[in-house]
């Protein structure tokens, strides 16, 4: 009977030990899963940070490209404007010479824009009586 009790105690002890080892393995697996999920979460966060950084850099790059395109357009527009100004300057000089050559030119004041210098309200305009053209 003592032997039977001892065998029964040993069996109970072994069952308890097995149960403890099972619980320990279960806890270890759970910890491993938690660590894996933490690693995955950290990796996911790093990826998000990198993606936002890439997005920001792409936006900056696009802005720089737009600025470069705008500056090229501005340079072209500036060259066109300089060309127009030069053309207007030559036209103005030619008109002044023409006025100087005419003996019957009159100096008048008008509040209309000049087609040559593009001044909105030139203070003096000259009317060429012979042909009827006006210049400032």
C-alpha positions as CSV (number, residue, x, y, z in Angstrom):
1,X,0.0,0.0,0.0
2,X,2.9,2.4,0.8
3,X,4.4,1.5,-2.6
4,X,1.1,2.2,-4.3
5,X,0.8,5.6,-2.5
6,X,4.4,6.4,-3.4
7,X,3.8,5.5,-7.0
8,X,0.6,7.6,-6.9
9,X,2.6,10.5,-5.4
10,X,5.3,10.1,-8.0
11,X,2.7,10.0,-10.8
12,X,1.1,13.2,-9.4
13,X,4.5,14.9,-9.0
14,X,5.4,13.9,-12.6
15,X,2.0,15.2,-13.8
16,X,2.5,18.5,-12.0
17,X,6.1,18.8,-13.4
18,X,4.8,18.1,-16.9
19,X,2.0,20.7,-16.4
20,X,4.6,23.2,-15.2
21,X,6.9,22.5,-18.1
22,X,4.0,22.8,-20.5
23,X,3.0,26.1,-18.9
24,X,6.6,27.3,-19.1
25,X,6.9,26.4,-22.8
26,X,3.6,28.1,-23.4
27,X,4.8,31.3,-21.6
28,X,8.1,31.1,-23.6
29,X,6.2,30.8,-26.9
30,X,3.9,33.7,-25.9
31,X,7.0,35.8,-25.0
32,X,8.6,34.9,-28.3
33,X,5.4,35.9,-30.2
34,X,5.2,39.2,-28.2
35,X,8.9,39.9,-29.1
36,X,8.2,39.1,-32.7
37,X,5.2,41.3,-32.8
38,X,7.2,44.1,-31.1
39,X,9.9,43.7,-33.7
40,X,7.3,43.7,-36.5
41,X,5.7,46.8,-35.0
42,X,9.1,48.6,-34.7
43,X,9.9,47.6,-38.3
44,X,6.5,48.9,-39.4
45,X,7.1,52.2,-37.7
46,X,10.5,52.5,-39.2
47,X,9.1,51.8,-42.6
48,X,6.4,54.4,-42.1
49,X,9.0,57.0,-41.0
50,X,11.1,56.1,-44.1
51,X,8.1,56.4,-46.4
52,X,7.2,59.8,-45.0
53,X,10.8,60.9,-45.4
54,X,10.8,59.7,-49.0
55,X,7.5,61.5,-49.6
56,X,8.9,64.7,-48.2
57,X,12.0,64.4,-50.3
58,X,9.9,63.8,-53.4
59,X,7.8,66.9,-52.7
60,X,11.0,68.9,-52.2
61,X,12.4,67.6,-55.4
62,X,9.2,68.4,-57.2
63,X,9.2,71.9,-55.8
64,X,12.8,72.4,-57.0
65,X,11.9,71.1,-60.4
66,X,9.0,73.5,-60.6
67,X,11.3,76.4,-59.5
68,X,13.8,75.5,-62.2
69,X,11.0,75.3,-64.8
70,X,9.6,78.6,-63.5
71,X,13.1,80.3,-63.6
72,X,13.6,79.0,-67.1
73,X,10.2,80.5,-68.1
74,X,11.0,83.7,-66.3
75,X,14.3,83.9,-68.2
76,X,12.6,83.4,-71.5
77,X,9.9,86.0,-70.6
78,X,12.6,88.4,-69.5
79,X,14.5,87.9,-72.8
80,X,11.2,88.5,-74.7
81,X,10.5,91.6,-72.6
82,X,14.0,92.9,-73.2
83,X,13.5,92.3,-76.9
84,X,10.2,94.1,-76.9
85,X,11.7,97.0,-74.9
86,X,14.5,97.2,-77.5
87,X,12.0,97.2,-80.3
88,X,9.9,99.9,-78.6
89,X,13.1,101.9,-78.0
90,X,14.0,101.8,-81.7
91,X,10.5,102.7,-82.6
92,X,10.5,105.6,-80.2
93,X,13.8,106.9,-81.5
94,X,12.6,106.6,-85.0
95,X,9.3,108.4,-84.1
96,X,11.3,111.2,-82.4
97,X,13.5,111.6,-85.4
98,X,10.4,111.7,-87.6
99,X,8.8,114.4,-85.4
100,X,12.0,116.4,-85.4
101,X,12.1,116.3,-89.2
102,X,8.5,117.6,-89.5
103,X,8.3,121.4,-89.3
104,X,4.6,121.4,-88.4
105,X,4.6,119.0,-85.4
106,X,2.6,120.1,-82.4
107,X,3.2,119.2,-78.8
108,X,0.0,118.3,-77.0
109,X,-1.1,116.7,-73.7
110,X,-3.3,113.6,-73.8
111,X,-4.4,111.0,-71.2
112,X,-4.2,108.0,-73.6
113,X,-1.7,105.2,-73.5
114,X,1.3,105.5,-75.9
115,X,1.6,102.6,-78.3
116,X,5.4,102.9,-78.4
117,X,6.6,103.2,-74.8
118,X,3.4,101.7,-73.3
119,X,3.2,104.5,-70.8
120,X,-0.4,104.6,-69.5
121,X,-0.6,108.4,-69.3
122,X,2.3,110.2,-71.0
123,X,2.5,113.9,-70.0
124,X,3.4,115.0,-73.5
125,X,2.3,113.7,-76.9
126,X,3.2,114.9,-80.3
127,X,0.8,114.9,-83.2
128,X,2.3,114.8,-86.6
129,X,-0.1,117.0,-88.6
130,X,1.0,115.7,-92.0
131,X,0.2,112.0,-91.3
132,X,-1.9,112.1,-88.1
133,X,0.3,109.7,-86.1
134,X,0.8,110.4,-82.4
135,X,3.9,109.6,-80.3
136,X,5.0,110.7,-76.9
